[in-house]
Amino acid sequence: MIFRGQRDSLGVPIEPDEEMPVAEDWQGEPLFDGEECYQTEDGLVKLTDIHDYMQPSKMIVGEA
């Protein structure tokens, strides 16, 4: 979705159109129209973030 910025009396943009997010990913970051993502049980994961999502958390037993 694109939010139309202010325009002058002739309809010419005074400021560039602002792109609005259409959803949020699993980390709460905005997703914009056309971004590629995977749907997981934790939410949407951007294609560029899939490596971070798949990394197992390192935990030492007894520290949790």
C-alpha positions as CSV (number, residue, x, y, z in Angstrom):
1,M,0.0,0.0,0.0
2,I,1.3,3.4,-0.9
3,F,0.3,6.5,1.1
4,R,0.0,9.5,-1.2
5,G,2.0,12.5,0.0
6,Q,0.9,16.1,-0.3
7,R,0.3,17.5,-3.8
8,D,0.1,21.0,-5.2
9,S,-2.9,22.6,-6.9
10,L,-1.9,20.9,-10.2
11,G,-1.6,17.4,-8.6
12,V,2.2,17.4,-8.7
13,P,3.7,15.6,-5.6
14,I,5.3,18.1,-3.2
15,E,6.9,15.2,-1.3
16,P,7.5,11.6,-2.5
17,D,4.9,8.9,-1.9
18,E,5.4,7.0,1.4
19,E,5.2,3.2,1.2
20,M,3.3,1.8,4.1
21,P,4.0,-1.7,5.6
22,V,1.4,-4.4,4.9
23,A,2.4,-6.8,7.7
24,E,5.0,-7.5,10.3
25,D,7.6,-10.3,10.4
26,W,8.4,-12.7,13.3
27,Q,10.6,-10.0,14.9
28,G,8.0,-7.2,14.6
29,E,9.8,-5.6,11.6
30,P,7.6,-4.1,8.9
31,L,7.0,-6.0,5.6
32,F,6.3,-4.1,2.4
33,D,4.4,-5.1,-0.7
34,G,6.5,-7.4,-2.9
35,E,8.9,-8.6,-0.2
36,E,9.5,-12.4,-0.3
37,C,8.9,-14.2,2.9
38,Y,8.2,-17.7,4.4
39,Q,5.1,-18.4,6.5
40,T,6.2,-20.2,9.7
41,E,4.5,-21.1,13.0
42,D,6.3,-18.1,14.5
43,G,5.0,-15.7,11.8
44,L,6.4,-14.4,8.6
45,V,10.1,-14.6,8.0
46,K,11.8,-12.5,5.3
47,L,13.8,-14.4,2.8
48,T,16.9,-12.4,3.8
49,D,16.4,-13.4,7.5
50,I,15.8,-17.1,7.1
51,H,19.4,-17.9,8.1
52,D,18.9,-16.0,11.4
53,Y,15.5,-17.7,12.0
54,M,16.9,-21.2,11.4
55,Q,19.9,-20.7,13.8
56,P,19.3,-22.7,17.0
57,S,19.7,-20.8,20.2
58,K,22.8,-21.7,22.2
59,M,21.9,-22.5,25.8
60,I,24.0,-24.0,28.6
61,V,22.0,-26.4,30.6
62,G,21.3,-25.0,34.1
63,E,21.5,-21.3,33.0
64,A,17.9,-21.1,31.8
